[in-house]
Amino acid sequence: MANIKSQLKDIVQNEKRRQQNIAVRSAIKTYSKKALATAGTDEARENLNLALKSIDKAVSRGVIKKNTGARKKSLLMRTVLNEKTTPPPAAEEAVEAE
């Protein structure tokens, strides 16, 4: 354990920052899951925007790196938007039956 007062302060500050970063990463995951769950519905666009906003905030705060944020956004947008254009399985079966 550190003996110097400034080092003790650094330990406290680092732990506080670590907890905040964990919360931000958790929020990204939560918003992303909501966006994926509502893909293909009317709420999808709103949930997608919230997820993208949380990723952008995390990048600007330095919680995640720029390329990681871009990769997460790209994957999320690709998945949610493609889900919207893909017909449901029941519609595909009806087309094949004809």
C-alpha positions as CSV (number, residue, x, y, z in Angstrom):
1,M,0.0,0.0,0.0
2,A,1.2,3.5,-0.8
3,N,2.6,5.7,2.0
4,I,2.6,9.0,0.1
5,K,-0.5,11.1,0.5
6,S,-0.8,11.9,-3.3
7,Q,-0.5,8.2,-4.1
8,L,-3.3,7.4,-1.7
9,K,-5.4,10.1,-3.4
10,D,-4.5,8.6,-6.8
11,I,-5.7,5.2,-5.7
12,V,-9.1,6.6,-4.6
13,Q,-9.5,8.6,-7.8
14,N,-8.5,5.6,-10.0
15,E,-11.1,3.4,-8.3
16,K,-13.8,6.0,-8.8
17,R,-12.9,6.4,-12.5
18,R,-12.9,2.6,-12.9
19,Q,-16.4,2.3,-11.5
20,Q,-17.6,5.1,-13.8
21,N,-16.1,3.4,-16.8
22,I,-17.8,0.1,-15.8
23,A,-21.1,1.9,-15.7
24,V,-20.6,3.5,-19.1
25,R,-19.7,0.1,-20.7
26,S,-22.7,-1.5,-19.1
27,A,-24.9,1.2,-20.5
28,I,-23.5,0.6,-24.0
29,K,-24.4,-3.1,-23.7
30,T,-27.9,-2.4,-22.3
31,Y,-28.8,0.1,-25.1
32,S,-27.3,-2.2,-27.8
33,K,-29.3,-5.2,-26.5
34,K,-32.5,-3.0,-26.6
35,A,-31.8,-1.9,-30.1
36,L,-31.2,-5.5,-31.3
37,A,-34.3,-6.7,-29.5
38,T,-36.5,-4.1,-31.2
39,A,-35.0,-4.6,-34.7
40,G,-37.7,-4.6,-37.3
41,T,-40.2,-2.6,-35.1
42,D,-41.1,1.0,-34.9
43,E,-39.0,1.5,-31.8
44,A,-35.9,0.2,-33.5
45,R,-34.7,3.6,-34.8
46,E,-35.1,5.4,-31.5
47,N,-33.3,2.6,-29.6
48,L,-30.6,2.5,-32.2
49,N,-30.0,6.3,-31.8
50,L,-29.7,5.9,-28.0
51,A,-27.2,3.1,-28.5
52,L,-25.1,5.1,-31.0
53,K,-25.3,8.1,-28.7
54,S,-24.0,6.1,-25.7
55,I,-21.1,4.7,-27.8
56,D,-20.2,8.2,-29.0
57,K,-20.2,9.5,-25.5
58,A,-17.9,6.6,-24.3
59,V,-15.5,7.3,-27.1
60,S,-15.4,11.1,-26.3
61,R,-14.8,10.3,-22.6
62,G,-12.0,7.9,-23.5
63,V,-13.8,4.8,-22.0
64,I,-13.4,2.9,-25.3
65,K,-11.1,3.6,-28.2
66,K,-12.2,5.3,-31.4
67,N,-11.9,2.2,-33.6
68,T,-13.7,0.1,-31.1
69,G,-16.6,2.6,-31.0
70,A,-16.7,2.7,-34.8
71,R,-16.7,-1.1,-35.0
72,K,-19.5,-1.4,-32.4
73,K,-21.6,1.2,-34.2
74,S,-21.1,-0.4,-37.6
75,L,-22.0,-3.8,-36.4
76,L,-25.1,-2.5,-34.5
77,M,-26.4,-0.5,-37.5
78,R,-25.8,-3.3,-39.9
79,T,-27.6,-5.8,-37.8
80,V,-30.6,-3.6,-36.9
81,L,-31.1,-2.1,-40.3
82,N,-30.7,-5.5,-42.1
83,E,-33.2,-7.0,-39.8
84,K,-35.7,-4.4,-40.9
85,T,-35.4,-5.3,-44.6
86,T,-35.3,-9.0,-44.2
87,P,-38.8,-10.6,-44.4
88,P,-39.9,-12.7,-41.5
89,P,-39.6,-16.5,-41.9
90,A,-43.3,-17.0,-42.4
91,A,-43.2,-14.7,-45.5
92,E,-40.3,-16.6,-47.0
93,E,-42.2,-19.9,-46.7
94,A,-45.3,-18.4,-48.4
95,V,-43.1,-17.2,-51.3
96,E,-41.5,-20.7,-51.7
97,A,-44.9,-22.4,-51.6
98,E,-46.2,-20.5,-54.6
